[in-house]
Amino acid sequence: MDNITGLLSEAASIMAIGMAMVFLFLTLLVFVVRLMSKLLPTEQPTVPVRPKNTKQMTTADSTAQNDPKIVAAISAAVHRHRSAAAQ
């Protein structure tokens, strides 16, 4: 019985030492991160510059450029996909 008590006390002391080491490491990590956040400047978000002379495509422009062969191929592919998914 005396042997078990010694083993349990040794296990408890090793556990306490391990927990103390983890606590100290995490505390040090928190302080280092706080120090870095105060020392290093924060990044300002950059606003993207939009070109002034860009032409936006309207719906009428995009439909005028559609090739009938391409539209037929896309329609056939969609039809085949939907019919295969229904089975």
N, C-alpha and C positions, 0 to 999 in steps of 0.2 A: 504494500500500500504506500509505503514511503517513496518507492521508485516512481509511482504514477504521479504523486504530488510534485516531485522534483521536475518531472517531464512537463507537467502542466504549467508550472511556474516559469520554466525556461521558454516554453512556447508562448506564454503570455508576454514575457519580456521581449522576445524577438518580434512578436506582433506589434507591441507598443513602439519599439524602435522603428520598425518599418512604417507604421502609420505616421510617426513623427517626421520621418524623412520625407514622405510624400507631402505632408502638410507644409513643411518648410520649403520644399521645391515649388509647390503651387503658390505659396505666398510670395516667394521671390519672383516667380513668373508674373504675377499680377502687378507687382511694383515695377518691374522692368517694362511691362507693356504700358502702364500708365506714364512712366517717365518718357518712353519713346513717343507716346501720343502728344505729350506736351512739348518735347524738343523738336520733333519733325513737323514741318508745316503741312497743313491739310491741302489736299489737291482740290483745285477749283475745277468744276466741270467745264469743259470747252463746248461752246455753242458751235455746231457745224454751220459753215458758211454755205448758203444756198446760192447757186448761180442765178443771175437776174434774167438771163435771156433763154430760159428753157421753155420749150413749147410742150404743154401737156396734151396728150392724145385724148381726144374726145371719143365718145361712142361711135359717132358717125365716121370719124377717121379710121378707127380700128376695123369697122365692118367693111369699109371700102377697100381695105388692103387684104382681106381674107381671100385666099385662093379656093375656088369651089372644090378642087381635088383634095385639098387638105381638110376642108370641112367634111367632105364625104368620108375620108379615111378616119377622122376622129369620131364621126357619128357611127360608123361601122364598128369601130373598136369599143365604143361605149355600149352599143347594142349587144355585141358578143359577150362583153364582160357581165352585163346585167342578166343575159339569158343563161350564162354559165353559173352565175351566183344563185339564180332561182331554182336550179335543178338540184 
